[in-house]
Amino acid sequence: MTDAPNLRQAALDYHAFPKPGKLEVRATKPLANGRDLARAYSPGVAEACLEIKADPTTAAHYTTRANLVGVVTNGTAVLGLGNIGALASKPVMEGKAVLFKKFANIDCFDIELDQNDPEKLAELVCALEPTFGAINLEDIKAPDCFTVERICRERMNIPVFHDDQHGTAIVVGAAVKNALFVAGKKFEDIKIVSTGGGAAGIACLNMLLKLGVKRENVWLCDIHGLVYEGREIDMNPIKSEYAQKSDLRDLADVIHDADLFLGLSGPGVLSPEMVKKMAPQPIIFALANPTPEIMPDLARAVAPDAIIATGRSDFPNQVNNVLCFPFIFRGALDVGATTINDEMKIACIDGIAALARATTSAEAAAAYQGEQLTFGPDYLIPKPFDPRLIGVVSTAVAKAAMDTGVATRPIEDLAAYRHKLDSSVFKSSMLMRPVFEAARVAPRRIVFAEGEDERVLRAAQAMVEETKERPILIGRPEVIERRIEKAGLTIKLGETVDLVNPENDPRYRDYWETYHNLMARRGVSPDIARAIMRTNTTAIGAVMVHREEADSLICGTFGEFRWHMNYIEQVLGRDGRRPHGALSLMILEDGPLFIADTQVHLHPTPEQIAEIAIGAARHVQRFGIEPKIALCSQSQFGNQGEGSGKRLRAALRLLDAGNHDFCYEGEMNIDAALDPELRSRLLPSNRMEGAANVLVFAHADAASGVRNILKMKGGGLEVGPILMGMGNRAHIVSPSITARGLLNVGAIAGTPVAEYG
């Protein structure tokens, strides 16, 4: 564990280098010449101004306001640091803005105001309404925060949300909902003891009442003990609403038979002796940071069945506001909500809670390697890096806003809206949509050679949930079942997925005899065939496809491409089928780019290059994209007589001799392929319009190198590689593939065979 001095210096360096701070402003439109300047500023900007003056709602169309949040504070209650002032709070507010951008692509300005009078502070915030689509109040001390939020909500026609109150309350609400589910208890029956009468504590109690808790079952304590009727010290109207008519005075007295302890106070407030007095299977939310009201190990020492949450990331069930605020603002902004009401907050709670009960995403599992992410006592709420949050939670919030009449820009198609949100985090989602739709038409049986791999298991889970395909896993059942349980998946061998056990399968004799018959005159004896069908899962999968027990094979999560291809060619390379190229789809920030041939032919002939181009065009069309194929070389339109240019020119002649329904051109450099203006200067008569979206190379080294550079340095996401020429009967992935990547290849394999070459 990093020691405190080193951690402190690392944090300071993080904020200081390579440039001070965590934010910068970037233009979203080009400003490269006088024409751009005239549109961005005078005189063109006047047109946008006049449109907004005539119709204020058009500000959402002509400015960033509809996606702009103001994070506002006066620095009077910053984290656990207290009243450190507006200026010292700026790193926190910058950090909040970064989280908005990272998790929900919402732009933010952080605004630190040197004003401690709550009414004057509220006036300043209200004056900002023309700038922002919503306001996030942050780190304002209680009870001033209640006053500021009330005034702003009354006077402003945009959402105003004090995250310290409502963000905490929403995440606590979701966690409590699931904790009660695990414990078999109900909101209306439980007794709650809470410590902390500040903004977050009161907001959490208010939310729990809305979820069904009875006010008479809530016992609120603060530094002075129980909040009771008649108490005068350190009271305010908000706190008084929870005053109990009781002679009890201390936390130790009121904790007896409590089902839920909710701590938002300070370290060491709850003792093990107090935990002993709580109800069976107590729920303990010790949320003080960095040191909770009781450490989890101390609580479990006296209550082994306790369900525990903290505010720390090094224990299970971290109650973190980042599960809420980016996504509730995303939904509110997208429908032009005038406020964030209780229905929207409860929709947020329900979405977060339901997501934790669902199967854990592969992406979250990758981000939190080594942690158990299976719903239960130690996994009540999803992790912040679960990419499904934005789709699930923001859509639920948007729907609630529309249902309650506070949306000024209702969304007509919520399913399409959710898909768009998912596409913002799953980069392949939008491009893969037509492929997934084709895969849903008819159920197909996809066999995975490496069925014990966790990535394969997660892909199989997603296939069961998202398509009609029937996954078949090759592997040892005891290993697969153990890994399914560990990953928290719901797929079941023999029910939702099928199994081939290479160590003991009733079809073993059929398989080795089939393989032997295919390979008997290629040096494979019966003994070798038996050994291969016991140990070589790629060969087993290929035999299954050959025997029509599966429709397509996916292999390659480990091992070398050509090793797998050897067995695929042996078994499935018949009836005119043979691998003639590997096509990789690279999803980049500015759109898709296909690369071929990255694997099959090291030094393709002109005939093979033409075949690769034809196959690539056919596959690209399956994504709903019009192929524009560039034959790429160091040679440029005939300026080099030998080398790859010679083979590409020959391939071009072969293509010209055919009747093809796609655009192609070459040979040319990559920059000419991607820059139509440059290409037009070099060859004004070239037949291609716009940028190429398929690059075909005359060397596998070149194609593979471009693919890997785009993936590692260009932020590209690879879909594939797609094995062309095998009638969609087999695909060989790369060992670096993710579970999402396997799902994408599974969808490609799930398209009916007639659709592919």
Residue pairs with C-beta under 8 A, 6 or more apart in sequence:
2 10
15 21
15 22
15 91
21 94
22 91
22 94
22 95
22 97
22 98
23 94
23 97
23 98
23 108
23 110
28 64
29 36
29 40
30 36
31 37
31 40
38 44
39 45
48 62
48 63
51 58
51 62
52 58
52 59
52 62
52 63
57 336
57 408
59 65
59 66
60 66
60 133
60 336
60 409
64 107
65 130
65 131
65 132
65 133
66 133
66 333
66 336
67 105
67 106
67 107
67 133
67 333
68 106
68 107
68 108
68 109
68 131
68 132
68 133
69 97
69 100
69 106
69 107
69 108
69 109
69 132
69 133
69 134
69 135
69 136
69 329
69 333
70 108
70 109
70 111
70 125
70 128
70 131
70 132
70 134
70 135
70 136
71 93
71 96
71 97
71 100
71 108
71 109
71 110
71 111
71 136
71 138
72 111
72 113
72 125
72 128
72 135
72 136
72 137
72 138
73 86
73 89
73 92
73 93
73 111
73 112
73 113
73 137
73 138
73 139
73 140
74 86
74 89
74 112
74 113
74 114
74 115
74 116
74 121
74 140
75 83
75 84
75 85
75 86
75 87
75 88
75 89
75 112
75 139
76 83
76 116
76 139
76 140
76 141
76 144
77 83
77 139
77 140
77 141
77 142
77 145
77 164
77 198
77 199
78 84
78 88
78 89
78 92
78 139
79 92
79 139
79 289
80 289
80 290
81 88
83 141
85 114
86 112
86 113
86 114
87 112
87 114
89 112
89 139
90 110
90 112
92 138
92 139
93 110
93 111
93 112
93 138
93 139
94 110
96 108
96 110
96 136
96 138
96 163
97 108
97 109
97 110
99 322
99 325
99 326
100 106
100 107
100 108
100 136
100 325
100 326
100 329
101 107
101 108
102 326
103 322
103 326
103 327
103 384
103 389
103 390
104 326
104 327
104 329
104 330
104 390
104 394
105 330
105 424
106 326
106 329
106 330
106 333
108 136
109 131
109 132
111 128
113 121
113 124
113 125
115 121
115 124
116 144
118 140
118 144
118 145
118 147
118 148
118 151
119 147
119 151
121 140
121 144
121 148
122 147
122 148
122 151
122 152
122 155
123 151
125 135
125 137
125 148
125 152
125 156
125 160
126 151
126 152
126 155
126 156
128 135
129 156
129 157
129 158
132 158
133 158
133 159
133 333
133 336
134 158
134 159
134 160
134 161
134 329
134 332
134 333
135 152
135 156
135 158
135 159
135 160
135 161
136 161
136 162
136 163
136 325
136 329
137 145
137 148
137 149
137 152
137 160
137 161
137 162
137 163
137 164
138 162
138 163
138 164
139 164
140 148
140 162
140 164
140 199
141 199
142 197
142 198
142 199
142 202
142 238
143 199
143 236
143 238
145 162
145 164
145 165
145 199
146 199
146 238
148 162
149 160
149 162
149 165
152 160
153 160
153 339
157 338
158 338
158 339
159 329
159 332
159 333
159 337
159 338
159 339
159 340
160 339
160 340
161 167
161 325
161 328
161 329
161 340
162 199
162 203
163 321
163 324
163 325
164 199
164 200
164 203
165 199
165 200
165 202
165 203
166 203
166 207
166 340
166 345
167 321
167 324
167 325
167 328
168 200
168 203
168 204
168 264
168 287
168 319
168 321
169 200
169 203
169 204
169 206
169 207
169 345
170 207
170 324
170 328
170 345
170 348
170 349
170 352
171 319
171 320
171 321
171 323
171 324
171 352
171 381
172 204
172 207
172 208
172 262
172 285
172 287
172 319
173 204
173 207
173 208
173 211
173 345
173 346
173 349
174 323
174 348
174 349
174 350
174 352
174 353
174 356
174 380
174 381
175 285
175 309
175 317
175 319
175 353
175 380
175 381
176 187
176 208
176 211
176 260
176 283
176 285
177 187
177 211
177 349
177 350
177 353
178 353
178 356
178 357
178 375
178 380
178 381
179 260
179 283
179 307
179 309
179 377
179 380
180 186
180 187
180 190
180 283
181 357
182 307
182 376
182 377
182 380
183 259
183 281
183 283
183 307
185 259
186 212
187 208
187 211
187 212
187 213
188 212
188 213
188 214
189 259
190 213
190 217
190 259
190 260
191 217
191 219
191 257
191 258
191 259
191 260
191 279
192 205
192 208
192 213
192 217
192 218
192 219
192 258
192 259
192 260
192 261
192 262
193 219
193 221
193 251
193 254
193 255
193 258
193 260
193 261
193 262
194 201
194 204
194 205
194 218
194 219
194 220
194 221
194 261
194 262
194 263
194 264
195 201
195 221
195 222
195 251
195 261
195 262
195 263
195 264
195 265
195 269
195 270
195 293
196 222
196 262
196 263
196 264
196 265
196 288
197 220
197 222
197 227
197 234
197 239
198 264
200 264
201 220
201 262
201 264
201 265
202 238
202 239
202 242
204 262
204 264
205 213
205 218
205 220
205 242
205 262
207 345
207 349
208 218
209 215
209 218
210 342
210 346
211 346
211 349
215 242
218 242
219 226
219 244
219 254
219 258
220 226
220 227
220 239
220 242
220 243
220 244
221 227
221 250
221 251
221 254
222 234
222 239
222 265
223 234
223 265
224 231
224 233
224 234
225 249
225 250
225 251
226 244
226 246
226 248
226 249
226 250
226 251
226 253
226 254
227 235
227 239
227 240
227 242
227 243
227 244
228 243
228 244
228 245
228 246
228 248
228 249
229 243
229 244
229 245
229 246
230 243
231 243
244 254
246 254
248 254
251 269
251 270
251 274
252 271
252 273
252 274
252 277
255 261
255 270
255 274
255 277
255 278
256 277
256 278
257 277
257 278
257 279
258 277
258 278
258 279
258 282
259 278
259 279
259 282
259 283
260 282
260 283
260 284
260 285
261 270
261 275
261 278
261 282
261 283
261 284
261 285
261 286
261 293
262 285
262 287
263 269
263 270
263 284
263 285
263 286
263 287
263 288
263 292
263 293
263 294
264 287
264 288
265 288
265 293
266 288
266 291
266 293
267 288
267 291
267 292
267 293
268 291
268 293
268 294
269 288
269 293
269 294
270 284
270 286
270 293
270 294
270 299
271 294
272 294
272 298
272 299
272 301
272 302
273 302
275 282
275 284
275 294
275 298
275 299
275 302
275 303
275 306
276 302
276 303
278 284
278 303
280 305
281 303
281 305
281 306
281 307
282 303
282 305
282 306
282 307
283 306
283 307
283 308
284 294
284 299
284 303
284 306
284 307
284 308
284 309
285 308
285 309
285 310
285 319
286 292
286 293
286 294
286 295
286 296
286 299
286 308
286 309
286 310
287 293
287 309
287 310
287 311
287 319
288 311
289 311
289 312
290 311
290 312
292 310
292 311
292 312
296 308
296 310
296 315
299 306
299 308
300 306
300 308
307 377
307 380
308 315
308 316
308 317
308 377
309 316
309 317
309 318
309 319
309 380
309 381
310 317
310 318
310 319
311 318
311 319
311 320
312 318
313 320
316 371
316 372
316 378
316 379
317 378
317 379
317 380
317 381
319 381
320 384
322 384
323 352
323 381
323 382
323 384
323 389
324 348
324 352
324 393
326 390
327 348
327 351
327 389
327 390
327 393
327 394
327 397
328 340
328 344
328 345
328 348
328 393
328 394
328 397
330 390
330 394
330 397
330 421
331 337
331 344
331 393
331 394
331 395
331 396
331 397
331 398
331 401
332 340
332 344
332 397
332 398
332 401
334 394
334 398
334 409
334 411
334 417
335 398
335 401
335 402
335 407
335 408
335 409
335 410
335 411
336 407
336 408
336 409
337 344
337 401
337 406
337 407
337 408
338 406
338 408
339 406
341 400
341 401
341 404
341 406
343 400
343 401
343 403
343 404
344 397
344 400
344 401
344 404
344 406
346 400
347 396
347 397
347 399
347 400
348 393
348 396
348 397
350 396
351 392
351 393
351 395
351 396
351 397
352 381
352 382
352 389
352 392
352 393
353 381
354 392
355 382
355 386
355 388
355 389
355 392
355 393
356 375
356 379
356 380
356 381
356 382
357 375
358 375
358 388
359 461
359 465
359 488
359 489
359 490
360 373
360 374
360 379
360 382
360 386
360 487
360 488
361 386
361 387
361 388
362 455
362 458
362 459
362 462
362 738
362 739
362 740
363 385
363 386
363 387
363 738
363 739
363 740
364 373
364 382
364 383
364 385
364 386
364 387
365 373
365 454
365 458
365 487
366 738
366 739
367 383
367 385
368 383
368 385
372 378
372 379
372 486
372 488
373 379
373 383
373 487
373 488
374 485
374 486
374 487
374 488
375 488
379 488
382 388
382 389
387 422
387 425
387 426
388 422
390 421
390 422
390 424
390 425
391 418
391 419
391 421
391 422
391 425
392 418
394 421
395 414
395 417
395 418
395 421
398 407
398 411
398 414
398 417
399 414
401 407
402 410
402 411
411 417
419 429
419 430
419 433
420 430
422 429
423 429
423 430
426 740
427 587
427 717
428 587
428 717
428 719
428 740
428 744
431 585
431 587
431 592
431 623
431 625
431 719
432 623
432 719
432 744
432 747
434 622
434 623
434 624
435 622
435 623
435 744
435 747
435 748
435 751
436 466
436 467
436 747
438 622
438 750
438 751
438 752
438 755
439 467
439 468
439 469
439 746
439 747
439 748
439 750
439 751
440 467
440 468
441 468
441 752
442 468
442 752
443 468
443 469
443 470
444 468
444 469
444 470
444 551
444 552
444 749
444 750
444 752
445 469
445 470
445 472
445 498
445 549
445 550
445 551
445 552
446 463
446 469
446 470
446 471
446 472
446 550
446 551
446 552
446 553
446 554
446 746
446 749
446 750
447 471
447 472
447 473
447 474
447 500
447 541
447 544
447 545
447 550
447 552
447 553
447 554
448 456
448 459
448 460
448 471
448 472
448 473
448 474
448 541
448 554
448 555
448 742
449 474
449 537
449 538
449 540
449 541
449 553
449 554
449 555
449 556
449 564
450 456
450 474
450 475
450 537
450 555
450 556
450 557
450 558
451 457
451 460
451 472
451 473
451 474
451 475
451 480
451 499
451 500
451 537
452 473
452 475
452 476
452 479
452 480
452 483
453 557
453 558
454 483
454 487
454 739
455 557
455 737
455 738
455 739
455 742
456 473
456 557
456 739
456 742
457 473
457 480
457 483
457 484
457 487
457 489
457 491
458 487
458 489
458 739
458 742
459 471
459 739
459 740
459 742
459 743
459 746
460 471
460 473
460 491
460 497
461 489
461 490
461 491
462 739
462 740
462 743
463 469
463 471
463 743
463 746
463 750
464 471
464 491
464 496
464 497
466 743
467 746
467 747
467 750
468 750
469 746
469 747
469 749
469 750
470 497
470 498
471 491
471 496
471 497
471 498
471 746
472 497
472 498
472 499
472 500
472 544
472 550
473 480
473 493
473 497
473 498
473 499
473 500
474 499
474 500
474 502
474 537
474 540
474 541
475 499
475 500
475 501
475 502
475 537
476 501
476 502
476 503
477 493
477 499
477 501
480 493
480 499
481 493
484 491
490 496
491 497
493 499
500 507
500 540
500 544
502 533
502 534
502 535
502 537
502 540
503 534
505 511
507 549
508 533
508 534
510 547
511 533
511 540
511 543
511 544
511 547
512 526
512 529
512 530
512 532
512 533
513 529
514 543
514 546
514 547
515 524
515 529
515 532
515 533
515 539
515 543
515 571
516 524
516 525
516 526
516 529
518 546
518 570
518 571
519 529
519 570
522 570
524 532
532 539
533 539
533 540
533 543
536 567
537 555
538 553
538 555
538 559
538 563
538 564
538 567
538 568
539 567
539 570
539 571
541 550
541 553
541 554
541 555
541 730
542 553
542 567
542 568
542 570
542 571
542 572
542 730
543 571
544 550
544 553
545 551
545 552
545 553
545 571
545 572
545 729
545 730
546 571
546 572
551 729
551 749
551 753
552 728
552 729
552 730
552 731
552 749
552 750
552 753
553 568
553 572
553 729
553 730
553 731
553 749
554 730
554 731
554 733
554 742
554 745
554 746
554 749
555 564
555 568
555 730
555 731
555 732
555 733
556 564
556 731
556 732
556 733
556 734
556 735
556 737
557 733
557 735
557 737
557 742
558 735
559 735
561 582
561 599
561 732
561 734
562 599
564 732
565 579
565 599
565 600
565 723
565 732
568 579
568 723
568 726
568 730
568 732
569 578
569 579
572 726
572 729
572 730
573 579
573 726
577 725
577 726
577 727
577 729
578 725
578 726
579 600
579 723
579 724
579 725
579 726
580 600
580 601
580 608
580 611
580 612
580 615
580 724
580 725
581 596
581 597
581 600
581 601
581 604
581 608
581 611
581 612
581 615
581 616
581 724
581 725
582 596
582 597
582 598
582 599
582 600
582 720
582 721
582 722
582 723
582 724
582 732
583 594
583 595
583 596
583 597
583 598
583 615
583 616
583 619
583 720
583 721
583 722
583 724
584 594
584 595
584 596
584 598
584 707
584 718
584 719
584 720
584 721
584 722
585 592
585 593
585 594
585 623
585 718
585 719
585 720
585 722
586 592
586 593
586 594
586 595
586 707
586 710
586 711
586 714
586 716
586 717
586 718
586 719
587 716
587 717
587 718
587 719
588 710
588 714
588 715
588 716
589 715
591 693
592 623
592 625
592 693
593 693
593 694
593 695
593 710
593 716
594 616
594 619
594 620
594 627
594 693
594 694
594 695
595 694
595 695
595 697
595 703
595 706
595 707
595 710
596 612
596 613
596 615
596 616
596 694
596 695
596 696
596 697
596 703
596 724
597 604
597 608
597 612
597 696
597 697
597 700
597 703
598 700
598 703
598 704
598 707
598 721
599 700
599 704
599 721
599 732
600 700
600 723
600 724
601 608
601 612
601 700
602 699
602 700
602 701
603 698
603 699
603 700
604 612
604 647
604 698
604 700
605 647
606 647
606 648
606 650
606 651
606 653
606 654
607 651
607 654
609 631
609 647
609 648
609 651
609 696
609 698
610 651
610 654
610 655
610 658
611 725
612 696
612 724
613 629
613 631
613 651
613 655
613 664
613 694
613 696
614 655
614 658
614 660
614 757
615 724
615 725
615 757
616 627
616 629
616 694
616 696
616 724
617 627
617 629
617 660
617 661
617 662
617 664
617 694
618 756
618 757
619 722
619 724
619 756
619 757
620 626
620 627
620 662
620 693
620 694
621 627
621 662
622 748
622 751
622 755
622 756
625 693
626 662
626 663
627 662
627 663
627 693
627 694
628 662
628 663
628 664
628 688
628 689
628 690
628 691
628 692
628 693
628 694
629 662
629 663
629 664
629 665
629 692
629 694
629 696
630 664
630 665
630 666
630 668
630 670
630 672
630 673
630 688
630 692
630 694
630 695
630 696
631 648
631 651
631 652
631 664
631 665
631 666
631 667
631 668
631 696
631 698
632 648
632 666
632 667
632 668
632 669
632 670
632 673
632 695
632 696
632 697
632 698
632 702
633 640
633 643
633 644
633 645
633 648
633 666
633 667
633 668
633 669
633 697
633 698
634 640
634 643
634 644
634 645
634 669
635 643
635 644
635 645
635 646
635 648
635 667
636 645
636 667
636 668
636 669
636 672
636 682
637 667
637 668
637 682
637 683
637 686
638 645
638 649
638 667
639 645
644 667
644 697
644 698
644 699
644 702
645 667
647 698
648 666
648 667
648 698
649 666
649 667
651 666
652 664
652 666
652 667
655 664
663 687
663 688
663 689
664 687
664 688
665 679
665 686
665 687
665 688
665 692
666 696
668 679
668 682
670 695
670 706
671 678
672 678
672 679
672 682
673 679
673 691
673 692
673 695
674 691
674 692
675 691
676 688
676 689
676 690
676 691
679 686
679 688
680 686
695 703
695 706
696 703
697 703
697 706
707 718
710 716
711 717
711 718
718 734
718 737
718 741
719 741
719 744
719 745
719 748
720 731
720 733
720 744
720 745
720 748
721 731
721 732
721 733
721 734
722 731
722 745
722 748
723 730
723 731
723 732
724 757
725 757
727 753
727 756
727 757
728 748
728 749
728 751
728 752
728 753
728 755
728 756
729 753
731 745
731 748
731 749
733 741
733 742
733 745
737 745
